[in-house]
Amino acid sequence: MNQVLDVALFTEVFVTLFVIMDPPGTVPVFLGLTSAMGHKQRSRAARQAILVAFGVIVVFALFGQQVLHYMGISLPALQAAGGLLLLLVAMDLLTGKYEEPAPSGTAGVNVALVPLGTPLLAGPGAIVATMVFVQQTRASDDGGPAQLVAIAAAVVLVHVSLYLSMRFANVIHRVLKDSGVTLVTRISGILLAAIAVQGIATAITEFVRAA
């Protein structure tokens, strides 16, 4: 009887992506980026961010290697670019830029798309990890539908977890109040800056090894 789902691979992919994309850790950053939004706007931003992140992950899982090869982009370069963008976002969080409401109710741009959807959720780490799992499955002798279903199911479940964490961020906002959200925003800015610097440092290390 053919196996419908490779449970071991599903567990490995889910745990890996859950740790990298970190649903609980997205809550303070999400609150900081959407601090100028109302309840409905924040809920819509959560949906948009998840759709963008899921779309990016799926596209790179299917065509990532070909796209990077065609454009002559290395994985360390992708990681460094993501780190630089996250560093800019961290500076905005620390200076309070995302707390300044604009006439549209956002901070001038749709933060659900960039930087929330990508590179914060669908960042270099998640993209590379998914690409590696797909490539290993395709190259494996026993790779088949059960393995591909396992990867797809794990990716979907992680994004469901991300959506739930952001969807209920409104509850956290009501508990913390505006002053609490401001404090969380500053802390998340520091943490995000550290993540960005670590990503850039890792990319530089890979560049040096390849040289």
Rosetta constraint file for C-alpha pairs under 8 A:
AtomPair CA 3 CA 146 HARMONIC 6.01 0.50
AtomPair CA 4 CA 145 HARMONIC 7.37 0.50
AtomPair CA 4 CA 146 HARMONIC 4.96 0.50
AtomPair CA 4 CA 149 HARMONIC 7.57 0.50
AtomPair CA 5 CA 10 HARMONIC 7.66 0.50
AtomPair CA 5 CA 145 HARMONIC 8.00 0.50
AtomPair CA 5 CA 146 HARMONIC 4.50 0.50
AtomPair CA 5 CA 147 HARMONIC 6.57 0.50
AtomPair CA 5 CA 149 HARMONIC 6.06 0.50
AtomPair CA 5 CA 150 HARMONIC 5.44 0.50
AtomPair CA 6 CA 10 HARMONIC 6.07 0.50
AtomPair CA 6 CA 146 HARMONIC 5.30 0.50
AtomPair CA 6 CA 147 HARMONIC 5.38 0.50
AtomPair CA 6 CA 149 HARMONIC 7.65 0.50
AtomPair CA 6 CA 150 HARMONIC 5.52 0.50
AtomPair CA 7 CA 11 HARMONIC 6.08 0.50
AtomPair CA 7 CA 150 HARMONIC 6.83 0.50
AtomPair CA 8 CA 12 HARMONIC 6.28 0.50
AtomPair CA 9 CA 13 HARMONIC 6.06 0.50
AtomPair CA 9 CA 147 HARMONIC 6.78 0.50
AtomPair CA 9 CA 150 HARMONIC 6.23 0.50
AtomPair CA 9 CA 151 HARMONIC 7.16 0.50
AtomPair CA 10 CA 14 HARMONIC 5.97 0.50
AtomPair CA 10 CA 147 HARMONIC 7.84 0.50
AtomPair CA 10 CA 150 HARMONIC 4.52 0.50
AtomPair CA 10 CA 151 HARMONIC 5.85 0.50
AtomPair CA 10 CA 153 HARMONIC 7.14 0.50
AtomPair CA 10 CA 154 HARMONIC 5.61 0.50
AtomPair CA 11 CA 15 HARMONIC 6.01 0.50
AtomPair CA 11 CA 154 HARMONIC 7.41 0.50
AtomPair CA 12 CA 16 HARMONIC 6.06 0.50
AtomPair CA 13 CA 17 HARMONIC 6.09 0.50
AtomPair CA 13 CA 130 HARMONIC 7.87 0.50
AtomPair CA 13 CA 133 HARMONIC 7.49 0.50
AtomPair CA 13 CA 151 HARMONIC 6.31 0.50
AtomPair CA 13 CA 154 HARMONIC 6.01 0.50
AtomPair CA 13 CA 155 HARMONIC 7.60 0.50
AtomPair CA 14 CA 18 HARMONIC 5.82 0.50
AtomPair CA 14 CA 151 HARMONIC 7.98 0.50
AtomPair CA 14 CA 154 HARMONIC 4.71 0.50
AtomPair CA 14 CA 155 HARMONIC 6.73 0.50
AtomPair CA 14 CA 157 HARMONIC 7.50 0.50
AtomPair CA 14 CA 158 HARMONIC 6.49 0.50
AtomPair CA 15 CA 19 HARMONIC 6.10 0.50
AtomPair CA 16 CA 20 HARMONIC 6.28 0.50
AtomPair CA 16 CA 129 HARMONIC 7.78 0.50
AtomPair CA 17 CA 21 HARMONIC 5.76 0.50
AtomPair CA 17 CA 22 HARMONIC 7.84 0.50
AtomPair CA 17 CA 126 HARMONIC 6.10 0.50
AtomPair CA 17 CA 129 HARMONIC 7.44 0.50
AtomPair CA 17 CA 130 HARMONIC 7.94 0.50
AtomPair CA 17 CA 155 HARMONIC 7.49 0.50
AtomPair CA 17 CA 158 HARMONIC 6.90 0.50
AtomPair CA 18 CA 22 HARMONIC 5.39 0.50
AtomPair CA 18 CA 23 HARMONIC 6.94 0.50
AtomPair CA 18 CA 158 HARMONIC 5.92 0.50
AtomPair CA 20 CA 125 HARMONIC 6.57 0.50
AtomPair CA 20 CA 126 HARMONIC 6.18 0.50
AtomPair CA 21 CA 120 HARMONIC 7.91 0.50
AtomPair CA 21 CA 121 HARMONIC 5.65 0.50
AtomPair CA 21 CA 122 HARMONIC 7.37 0.50
AtomPair CA 21 CA 123 HARMONIC 7.95 0.50
AtomPair CA 21 CA 126 HARMONIC 6.62 0.50
AtomPair CA 22 CA 26 HARMONIC 6.43 0.50
AtomPair CA 22 CA 162 HARMONIC 7.80 0.50
AtomPair CA 23 CA 27 HARMONIC 7.18 0.50
AtomPair CA 23 CA 161 HARMONIC 6.29 0.50
AtomPair CA 23 CA 162 HARMONIC 4.68 0.50
AtomPair CA 23 CA 165 HARMONIC 5.94 0.50
AtomPair CA 23 CA 166 HARMONIC 7.98 0.50
AtomPair CA 24 CA 162 HARMONIC 7.81 0.50
AtomPair CA 24 CA 165 HARMONIC 6.20 0.50
AtomPair CA 25 CA 29 HARMONIC 7.50 0.50
AtomPair CA 26 CA 30 HARMONIC 5.80 0.50
AtomPair CA 26 CA 162 HARMONIC 7.74 0.50
AtomPair CA 26 CA 165 HARMONIC 7.55 0.50
AtomPair CA 26 CA 166 HARMONIC 7.30 0.50
AtomPair CA 27 CA 31 HARMONIC 6.11 0.50
AtomPair CA 27 CA 165 HARMONIC 6.38 0.50
AtomPair CA 27 CA 166 HARMONIC 5.82 0.50
AtomPair CA 27 CA 169 HARMONIC 6.14 0.50
AtomPair CA 28 CA 32 HARMONIC 6.16 0.50
AtomPair CA 28 CA 181 HARMONIC 7.86 0.50
AtomPair CA 28 CA 184 HARMONIC 5.89 0.50
AtomPair CA 28 CA 185 HARMONIC 6.34 0.50
AtomPair CA 28 CA 188 HARMONIC 5.96 0.50
AtomPair CA 29 CA 33 HARMONIC 6.11 0.50
AtomPair CA 29 CA 185 HARMONIC 6.48 0.50
AtomPair CA 29 CA 188 HARMONIC 5.57 0.50
AtomPair CA 29 CA 189 HARMONIC 7.48 0.50
AtomPair CA 30 CA 34 HARMONIC 6.06 0.50
AtomPair CA 30 CA 116 HARMONIC 7.40 0.50
AtomPair CA 30 CA 166 HARMONIC 6.83 0.50
AtomPair CA 30 CA 169 HARMONIC 7.83 0.50
AtomPair CA 31 CA 35 HARMONIC 5.58 0.50
AtomPair CA 31 CA 169 HARMONIC 6.88 0.50
AtomPair CA 31 CA 173 HARMONIC 7.37 0.50
AtomPair CA 31 CA 181 HARMONIC 6.80 0.50
AtomPair CA 31 CA 185 HARMONIC 7.07 0.50
AtomPair CA 32 CA 93 HARMONIC 6.71 0.50
AtomPair CA 32 CA 98 HARMONIC 6.87 0.50
AtomPair CA 32 CA 99 HARMONIC 7.37 0.50
AtomPair CA 32 CA 181 HARMONIC 6.88 0.50
AtomPair CA 32 CA 182 HARMONIC 7.24 0.50
AtomPair CA 32 CA 184 HARMONIC 7.24 0.50
AtomPair CA 32 CA 185 HARMONIC 4.58 0.50
AtomPair CA 32 CA 188 HARMONIC 7.64 0.50
AtomPair CA 33 CA 93 HARMONIC 7.38 0.50
AtomPair CA 33 CA 98 HARMONIC 5.61 0.50
AtomPair CA 33 CA 99 HARMONIC 7.61 0.50
AtomPair CA 33 CA 111 HARMONIC 6.74 0.50
AtomPair CA 33 CA 116 HARMONIC 7.98 0.50
AtomPair CA 34 CA 42 HARMONIC 6.24 0.50
AtomPair CA 34 CA 45 HARMONIC 7.97 0.50
AtomPair CA 34 CA 98 HARMONIC 7.20 0.50
AtomPair CA 34 CA 99 HARMONIC 7.80 0.50
AtomPair CA 34 CA 106 HARMONIC 7.47 0.50
AtomPair CA 34 CA 111 HARMONIC 7.66 0.50
AtomPair CA 35 CA 98 HARMONIC 6.84 0.50
AtomPair CA 35 CA 99 HARMONIC 5.52 0.50
AtomPair CA 35 CA 181 HARMONIC 7.50 0.50
AtomPair CA 36 CA 98 HARMONIC 6.99 0.50
AtomPair CA 36 CA 99 HARMONIC 5.38 0.50
AtomPair CA 36 CA 100 HARMONIC 6.43 0.50
AtomPair CA 36 CA 101 HARMONIC 5.05 0.50
AtomPair CA 36 CA 105 HARMONIC 6.42 0.50
AtomPair CA 36 CA 106 HARMONIC 6.15 0.50
AtomPair CA 36 CA 107 HARMONIC 7.21 0.50
AtomPair CA 37 CA 41 HARMONIC 5.59 0.50
AtomPair CA 37 CA 42 HARMONIC 5.84 0.50
AtomPair CA 37 CA 101 HARMONIC 7.73 0.50
AtomPair CA 37 CA 105 HARMONIC 5.74 0.50
AtomPair CA 37 CA 106 HARMONIC 6.21 0.50
AtomPair CA 38 CA 42 HARMONIC 6.00 0.50
AtomPair CA 38 CA 105 HARMONIC 7.85 0.50
AtomPair CA 39 CA 43 HARMONIC 6.30 0.50
AtomPair CA 39 CA 170 HARMONIC 6.80 0.50
AtomPair CA 40 CA 44 HARMONIC 6.18 0.50
AtomPair CA 41 CA 45 HARMONIC 6.05 0.50
AtomPair CA 42 CA 46 HARMONIC 6.26 0.50
AtomPair CA 42 CA 167 HARMONIC 7.99 0.50
AtomPair CA 42 CA 170 HARMONIC 7.82 0.50
AtomPair CA 43 CA 47 HARMONIC 6.52 0.50
AtomPair CA 43 CA 166 HARMONIC 7.88 0.50
AtomPair CA 43 CA 167 HARMONIC 5.94 0.50
AtomPair CA 44 CA 48 HARMONIC 6.20 0.50
AtomPair CA 45 CA 49 HARMONIC 5.97 0.50
AtomPair CA 45 CA 111 HARMONIC 7.71 0.50
AtomPair CA 45 CA 112 HARMONIC 5.01 0.50
AtomPair CA 46 CA 50 HARMONIC 6.25 0.50
AtomPair CA 46 CA 112 HARMONIC 6.83 0.50
AtomPair CA 46 CA 163 HARMONIC 6.32 0.50
AtomPair CA 46 CA 166 HARMONIC 5.90 0.50
AtomPair CA 46 CA 167 HARMONIC 6.27 0.50
AtomPair CA 47 CA 51 HARMONIC 6.25 0.50
AtomPair CA 47 CA 163 HARMONIC 6.92 0.50
AtomPair CA 48 CA 52 HARMONIC 6.12 0.50
AtomPair CA 48 CA 112 HARMONIC 5.86 0.50
AtomPair CA 48 CA 113 HARMONIC 6.79 0.50
AtomPair CA 48 CA 117 HARMONIC 7.46 0.50
AtomPair CA 49 CA 53 HARMONIC 6.04 0.50
AtomPair CA 49 CA 112 HARMONIC 4.65 0.50
AtomPair CA 49 CA 113 HARMONIC 5.66 0.50
AtomPair CA 49 CA 116 HARMONIC 6.00 0.50
AtomPair CA 49 CA 117 HARMONIC 4.14 0.50
AtomPair CA 49 CA 118 HARMONIC 7.89 0.50
AtomPair CA 49 CA 121 HARMONIC 7.98 0.50
AtomPair CA 50 CA 54 HARMONIC 5.92 0.50
AtomPair CA 50 CA 117 HARMONIC 6.28 0.50
AtomPair CA 50 CA 159 HARMONIC 6.48 0.50
AtomPair CA 50 CA 162 HARMONIC 7.31 0.50
AtomPair CA 50 CA 163 HARMONIC 6.29 0.50
AtomPair CA 51 CA 55 HARMONIC 5.97 0.50
AtomPair CA 51 CA 117 HARMONIC 7.67 0.50
AtomPair CA 52 CA 56 HARMONIC 6.12 0.50
AtomPair CA 52 CA 113 HARMONIC 6.32 0.50
AtomPair CA 52 CA 117 HARMONIC 5.21 0.50
AtomPair CA 52 CA 118 HARMONIC 7.17 0.50
AtomPair CA 53 CA 57 HARMONIC 6.16 0.50
AtomPair CA 53 CA 117 HARMONIC 4.76 0.50
AtomPair CA 53 CA 118 HARMONIC 6.03 0.50
AtomPair CA 53 CA 121 HARMONIC 5.99 0.50
AtomPair CA 53 CA 122 HARMONIC 4.82 0.50
AtomPair CA 54 CA 58 HARMONIC 6.11 0.50
AtomPair CA 54 CA 122 HARMONIC 7.41 0.50
AtomPair CA 54 CA 155 HARMONIC 7.96 0.50
AtomPair CA 54 CA 156 HARMONIC 7.84 0.50
AtomPair CA 54 CA 159 HARMONIC 6.91 0.50
AtomPair CA 55 CA 59 HARMONIC 6.08 0.50
AtomPair CA 56 CA 60 HARMONIC 6.17 0.50
AtomPair CA 56 CA 118 HARMONIC 7.77 0.50
AtomPair CA 56 CA 122 HARMONIC 6.53 0.50
AtomPair CA 56 CA 127 HARMONIC 7.92 0.50
AtomPair CA 57 CA 61 HARMONIC 5.95 0.50
AtomPair CA 57 CA 122 HARMONIC 6.29 0.50
AtomPair CA 57 CA 126 HARMONIC 7.47 0.50
AtomPair CA 57 CA 127 HARMONIC 5.77 0.50
AtomPair CA 57 CA 130 HARMONIC 7.21 0.50
AtomPair CA 58 CA 62 HARMONIC 6.22 0.50
AtomPair CA 59 CA 63 HARMONIC 5.77 0.50
AtomPair CA 59 CA 64 HARMONIC 6.60 0.50
AtomPair CA 60 CA 64 HARMONIC 3.71 0.50
AtomPair CA 60 CA 65 HARMONIC 7.30 0.50
AtomPair CA 60 CA 127 HARMONIC 6.45 0.50
AtomPair CA 60 CA 130 HARMONIC 7.88 0.50
AtomPair CA 60 CA 131 HARMONIC 6.56 0.50
AtomPair CA 61 CA 127 HARMONIC 7.30 0.50
AtomPair CA 61 CA 130 HARMONIC 5.81 0.50
AtomPair CA 61 CA 131 HARMONIC 4.79 0.50
AtomPair CA 61 CA 134 HARMONIC 6.42 0.50
AtomPair CA 62 CA 131 HARMONIC 7.74 0.50
AtomPair CA 62 CA 134 HARMONIC 7.89 0.50
AtomPair CA 63 CA 67 HARMONIC 6.11 0.50
AtomPair CA 64 CA 68 HARMONIC 6.14 0.50
AtomPair CA 64 CA 131 HARMONIC 6.78 0.50
AtomPair CA 65 CA 69 HARMONIC 6.03 0.50
AtomPair CA 65 CA 131 HARMONIC 7.46 0.50
AtomPair CA 66 CA 70 HARMONIC 5.94 0.50
AtomPair CA 67 CA 71 HARMONIC 6.23 0.50
AtomPair CA 68 CA 72 HARMONIC 5.85 0.50
AtomPair CA 68 CA 73 HARMONIC 4.91 0.50
AtomPair CA 68 CA 74 HARMONIC 6.68 0.50
AtomPair CA 68 CA 75 HARMONIC 7.97 0.50
AtomPair CA 69 CA 73 HARMONIC 6.28 0.50
AtomPair CA 69 CA 74 HARMONIC 7.71 0.50
AtomPair CA 73 CA 77 HARMONIC 6.41 0.50
AtomPair CA 73 CA 78 HARMONIC 7.05 0.50
AtomPair CA 74 CA 78 HARMONIC 6.50 0.50
AtomPair CA 75 CA 79 HARMONIC 6.24 0.50
AtomPair CA 75 CA 124 HARMONIC 7.96 0.50
AtomPair CA 75 CA 128 HARMONIC 7.53 0.50
AtomPair CA 76 CA 80 HARMONIC 6.05 0.50
AtomPair CA 76 CA 202 HARMONIC 7.78 0.50
AtomPair CA 76 CA 203 HARMONIC 4.56 0.50
AtomPair CA 76 CA 204 HARMONIC 7.38 0.50
AtomPair CA 76 CA 206 HARMONIC 6.23 0.50
AtomPair CA 76 CA 207 HARMONIC 6.72 0.50
AtomPair CA 77 CA 81 HARMONIC 6.15 0.50
AtomPair CA 77 CA 203 HARMONIC 6.76 0.50
AtomPair CA 78 CA 82 HARMONIC 6.26 0.50
AtomPair CA 78 CA 124 HARMONIC 6.32 0.50
AtomPair CA 79 CA 83 HARMONIC 6.16 0.50
AtomPair CA 79 CA 123 HARMONIC 7.95 0.50
AtomPair CA 79 CA 124 HARMONIC 5.09 0.50
AtomPair CA 79 CA 125 HARMONIC 7.41 0.50
AtomPair CA 79 CA 199 HARMONIC 6.29 0.50
AtomPair CA 79 CA 200 HARMONIC 6.83 0.50
AtomPair CA 79 CA 203 HARMONIC 5.98 0.50
AtomPair CA 80 CA 84 HARMONIC 6.23 0.50
AtomPair CA 80 CA 199 HARMONIC 6.34 0.50
AtomPair CA 80 CA 200 HARMONIC 4.71 0.50
AtomPair CA 80 CA 203 HARMONIC 5.45 0.50
AtomPair CA 80 CA 204 HARMONIC 7.62 0.50
AtomPair CA 81 CA 85 HARMONIC 6.31 0.50
AtomPair CA 81 CA 200 HARMONIC 7.90 0.50
AtomPair CA 82 CA 86 HARMONIC 6.18 0.50
AtomPair CA 82 CA 119 HARMONIC 5.86 0.50
AtomPair CA 82 CA 123 HARMONIC 6.62 0.50
AtomPair CA 82 CA 124 HARMONIC 6.42 0.50
AtomPair CA 82 CA 196 HARMONIC 7.63 0.50
AtomPair CA 82 CA 199 HARMONIC 7.76 0.50
AtomPair CA 83 CA 87 HARMONIC 6.11 0.50
AtomPair CA 83 CA 195 HARMONIC 7.56 0.50
AtomPair CA 83 CA 196 HARMONIC 4.25 0.50
AtomPair CA 83 CA 197 HARMONIC 6.47 0.50
AtomPair CA 83 CA 198 HARMONIC 7.79 0.50
AtomPair CA 83 CA 199 HARMONIC 5.25 0.50
AtomPair CA 83 CA 200 HARMONIC 5.34 0.50
AtomPair CA 84 CA 88 HARMONIC 6.46 0.50
AtomPair CA 84 CA 196 HARMONIC 6.52 0.50
AtomPair CA 84 CA 197 HARMONIC 7.89 0.50
AtomPair CA 84 CA 200 HARMONIC 7.08 0.50
AtomPair CA 85 CA 89 HARMONIC 6.44 0.50
AtomPair CA 85 CA 115 HARMONIC 7.69 0.50
AtomPair CA 85 CA 119 HARMONIC 7.64 0.50
AtomPair CA 85 CA 196 HARMONIC 7.94 0.50
AtomPair CA 86 CA 90 HARMONIC 6.10 0.50
AtomPair CA 86 CA 115 HARMONIC 7.28 0.50
AtomPair CA 86 CA 119 HARMONIC 7.20 0.50
AtomPair CA 86 CA 120 HARMONIC 7.12 0.50
AtomPair CA 86 CA 192 HARMONIC 6.87 0.50
AtomPair CA 86 CA 193 HARMONIC 6.98 0.50
AtomPair CA 86 CA 196 HARMONIC 5.50 0.50
AtomPair CA 87 CA 91 HARMONIC 6.33 0.50
AtomPair CA 87 CA 192 HARMONIC 7.09 0.50
AtomPair CA 87 CA 193 HARMONIC 5.18 0.50
AtomPair CA 87 CA 196 HARMONIC 5.29 0.50
AtomPair CA 87 CA 197 HARMONIC 7.18 0.50
AtomPair CA 88 CA 92 HARMONIC 6.44 0.50
AtomPair CA 89 CA 93 HARMONIC 6.32 0.50
AtomPair CA 89 CA 115 HARMONIC 7.18 0.50
AtomPair CA 89 CA 189 HARMONIC 7.78 0.50
AtomPair CA 90 CA 94 HARMONIC 6.20 0.50
AtomPair CA 90 CA 188 HARMONIC 7.78 0.50
AtomPair CA 90 CA 189 HARMONIC 4.49 0.50
AtomPair CA 90 CA 190 HARMONIC 6.76 0.50
AtomPair CA 90 CA 192 HARMONIC 5.58 0.50
AtomPair CA 90 CA 193 HARMONIC 5.20 0.50
AtomPair CA 91 CA 95 HARMONIC 6.15 0.50
AtomPair CA 91 CA 189 HARMONIC 6.76 0.50
AtomPair CA 91 CA 193 HARMONIC 7.47 0.50
AtomPair CA 92 CA 96 HARMONIC 5.97 0.50
AtomPair CA 92 CA 97 HARMONIC 5.06 0.50
AtomPair CA 92 CA 98 HARMONIC 6.47 0.50
AtomPair CA 92 CA 189 HARMONIC 7.83 0.50
AtomPair CA 93 CA 97 HARMONIC 6.26 0.50
AtomPair CA 93 CA 98 HARMONIC 6.21 0.50
AtomPair CA 93 CA 185 HARMONIC 6.17 0.50
AtomPair CA 93 CA 186 HARMONIC 6.23 0.50
AtomPair CA 93 CA 188 HARMONIC 7.63 0.50
AtomPair CA 93 CA 189 HARMONIC 5.08 0.50
AtomPair CA 94 CA 185 HARMONIC 7.27 0.50
AtomPair CA 94 CA 186 HARMONIC 5.12 0.50
AtomPair CA 94 CA 189 HARMONIC 5.27 0.50
AtomPair CA 94 CA 190 HARMONIC 7.18 0.50
AtomPair CA 96 CA 100 HARMONIC 7.11 0.50
AtomPair CA 96 CA 186 HARMONIC 8.00 0.50
AtomPair CA 97 CA 107 HARMONIC 7.59 0.50
AtomPair CA 98 CA 107 HARMONIC 5.67 0.50
AtomPair CA 99 CA 107 HARMONIC 7.53 0.50
AtomPair CA 100 CA 107 HARMONIC 6.46 0.50
AtomPair CA 101 CA 105 HARMONIC 5.75 0.50
AtomPair CA 101 CA 106 HARMONIC 5.93 0.50
AtomPair CA 101 CA 107 HARMONIC 5.78 0.50
AtomPair CA 102 CA 106 HARMONIC 5.48 0.50
AtomPair CA 102 CA 107 HARMONIC 5.45 0.50
AtomPair CA 102 CA 108 HARMONIC 6.07 0.50
AtomPair CA 104 CA 108 HARMONIC 7.36 0.50
AtomPair CA 106 CA 110 HARMONIC 6.83 0.50
AtomPair CA 106 CA 111 HARMONIC 7.84 0.50
AtomPair CA 107 CA 111 HARMONIC 7.64 0.50
AtomPair CA 110 CA 114 HARMONIC 6.83 0.50
AtomPair CA 111 CA 115 HARMONIC 5.74 0.50
AtomPair CA 111 CA 116 HARMONIC 5.89 0.50
AtomPair CA 111 CA 117 HARMONIC 7.94 0.50
AtomPair CA 112 CA 116 HARMONIC 5.01 0.50
AtomPair CA 112 CA 117 HARMONIC 5.62 0.50
AtomPair CA 113 CA 117 HARMONIC 4.79 0.50
AtomPair CA 113 CA 118 HARMONIC 6.53 0.50
AtomPair CA 114 CA 118 HARMONIC 5.48 0.50
AtomPair CA 114 CA 119 HARMONIC 7.01 0.50
AtomPair CA 115 CA 119 HARMONIC 5.64 0.50
AtomPair CA 115 CA 120 HARMONIC 5.85 0.50
AtomPair CA 116 CA 120 HARMONIC 5.06 0.50
AtomPair CA 116 CA 121 HARMONIC 6.17 0.50
AtomPair CA 117 CA 121 HARMONIC 5.39 0.50
AtomPair CA 117 CA 122 HARMONIC 6.21 0.50
AtomPair CA 118 CA 122 HARMONIC 4.84 0.50
AtomPair CA 118 CA 123 HARMONIC 5.82 0.50
AtomPair CA 119 CA 123 HARMONIC 4.04 0.50
AtomPair CA 119 CA 124 HARMONIC 7.05 0.50
AtomPair CA 121 CA 126 HARMONIC 7.83 0.50
AtomPair CA 122 CA 126 HARMONIC 5.85 0.50
AtomPair CA 122 CA 127 HARMONIC 6.38 0.50
AtomPair CA 123 CA 127 HARMONIC 6.11 0.50
AtomPair CA 124 CA 128 HARMONIC 5.88 0.50
AtomPair CA 125 CA 129 HARMONIC 6.05 0.50
AtomPair CA 126 CA 130 HARMONIC 6.13 0.50
AtomPair CA 127 CA 131 HARMONIC 6.16 0.50
AtomPair CA 128 CA 132 HARMONIC 6.11 0.50
AtomPair CA 129 CA 133 HARMONIC 6.32 0.50
AtomPair CA 130 CA 134 HARMONIC 6.24 0.50
AtomPair CA 131 CA 135 HARMONIC 6.09 0.50
AtomPair CA 132 CA 136 HARMONIC 5.99 0.50
AtomPair CA 133 CA 137 HARMONIC 6.18 0.50
AtomPair CA 133 CA 151 HARMONIC 7.57 0.50
AtomPair CA 134 CA 138 HARMONIC 6.22 0.50
AtomPair CA 134 CA 148 HARMONIC 7.48 0.50
AtomPair CA 134 CA 151 HARMONIC 7.56 0.50
AtomPair CA 135 CA 139 HARMONIC 6.09 0.50
AtomPair CA 136 CA 140 HARMONIC 5.95 0.50
AtomPair CA 137 CA 142 HARMONIC 7.95 0.50
AtomPair CA 137 CA 143 HARMONIC 4.93 0.50
AtomPair CA 137 CA 144 HARMONIC 7.44 0.50
AtomPair CA 137 CA 147 HARMONIC 6.66 0.50
AtomPair CA 137 CA 148 HARMONIC 7.34 0.50
AtomPair CA 138 CA 143 HARMONIC 5.86 0.50
AtomPair CA 138 CA 144 HARMONIC 7.72 0.50
AtomPair CA 139 CA 143 HARMONIC 7.17 0.50
AtomPair CA 143 CA 147 HARMONIC 6.00 0.50
AtomPair CA 143 CA 148 HARMONIC 7.82 0.50
AtomPair CA 144 CA 148 HARMONIC 6.45 0.50
AtomPair CA 145 CA 149 HARMONIC 5.92 0.50
AtomPair CA 146 CA 150 HARMONIC 6.15 0.50
AtomPair CA 147 CA 151 HARMONIC 6.37 0.50
AtomPair CA 148 CA 152 HARMONIC 6.17 0.50
AtomPair CA 149 CA 153 HARMONIC 5.94 0.50
AtomPair CA 150 CA 154 HARMONIC 6.11 0.50
AtomPair CA 151 CA 155 HARMONIC 6.20 0.50
AtomPair CA 152 CA 156 HARMONIC 6.23 0.50
AtomPair CA 153 CA 157 HARMONIC 6.12 0.50
AtomPair CA 154 CA 158 HARMONIC 6.17 0.50
AtomPair CA 155 CA 159 HARMONIC 6.38 0.50
AtomPair CA 156 CA 160 HARMONIC 6.23 0.50
AtomPair CA 157 CA 161 HARMONIC 6.25 0.50
AtomPair CA 158 CA 162 HARMONIC 6.26 0.50
AtomPair CA 159 CA 163 HARMONIC 6.13 0.50
AtomPair CA 160 CA 164 HARMONIC 6.23 0.50
AtomPair CA 161 CA 165 HARMONIC 6.24 0.50
AtomPair CA 162 CA 166 HARMONIC 6.37 0.50
AtomPair CA 163 CA 167 HARMONIC 5.76 0.50
AtomPair CA 164 CA 168 HARMONIC 6.15 0.50
AtomPair CA 165 CA 169 HARMONIC 6.39 0.50
AtomPair CA 166 CA 170 HARMONIC 7.87 0.50
AtomPair CA 168 CA 172 HARMONIC 7.05 0.50
AtomPair CA 169 CA 173 HARMONIC 6.16 0.50
AtomPair CA 170 CA 174 HARMONIC 6.28 0.50
AtomPair CA 171 CA 175 HARMONIC 6.43 0.50
AtomPair CA 172 CA 176 HARMONIC 6.11 0.50
AtomPair CA 173 CA 177 HARMONIC 5.71 0.50
AtomPair CA 173 CA 178 HARMONIC 7.42 0.50
AtomPair CA 173 CA 181 HARMONIC 6.60 0.50
AtomPair CA 176 CA 180 HARMONIC 4.54 0.50
AtomPair CA 176 CA 181 HARMONIC 6.02 0.50
AtomPair CA 177 CA 181 HARMONIC 6.29 0.50
AtomPair CA 178 CA 182 HARMONIC 6.21 0.50
AtomPair CA 179 CA 183 HARMONIC 6.42 0.50
AtomPair CA 180 CA 184 HARMONIC 6.20 0.50
AtomPair CA 181 CA 185 HARMONIC 5.94 0.50
AtomPair CA 182 CA 186 HARMONIC 6.38 0.50
AtomPair CA 183 CA 187 HARMONIC 6.38 0.50
AtomPair CA 184 CA 188 HARMONIC 5.96 0.50
AtomPair CA 185 CA 189 HARMONIC 6.07 0.50
AtomPair CA 186 CA 190 HARMONIC 6.50 0.50
AtomPair CA 187 CA 191 HARMONIC 6.34 0.50
AtomPair CA 188 CA 192 HARMONIC 5.84 0.50
AtomPair CA 189 CA 193 HARMONIC 6.05 0.50
AtomPair CA 190 CA 194 HARMONIC 6.34 0.50
AtomPair CA 191 CA 195 HARMONIC 6.28 0.50
AtomPair CA 192 CA 196 HARMONIC 6.11 0.50
AtomPair CA 193 CA 197 HARMONIC 6.14 0.50
AtomPair CA 194 CA 198 HARMONIC 6.10 0.50
AtomPair CA 195 CA 199 HARMONIC 6.19 0.50
AtomPair CA 196 CA 200 HARMONIC 6.28 0.50
AtomPair CA 197 CA 201 HARMONIC 6.05 0.50
AtomPair CA 198 CA 202 HARMONIC 6.09 0.50
AtomPair CA 199 CA 203 HARMONIC 6.20 0.50
AtomPair CA 200 CA 204 HARMONIC 6.19 0.50
AtomPair CA 201 CA 205 HARMONIC 6.19 0.50
AtomPair CA 202 CA 206 HARMONIC 6.32 0.50
AtomPair CA 203 CA 207 HARMONIC 6.25 0.50
AtomPair CA 204 CA 208 HARMONIC 6.22 0.50
AtomPair CA 205 CA 209 HARMONIC 6.27 0.50
AtomPair CA 206 CA 210 HARMONIC 6.17 0.50
AtomPair CA 207 CA 211 HARMONIC 6.18 0.50
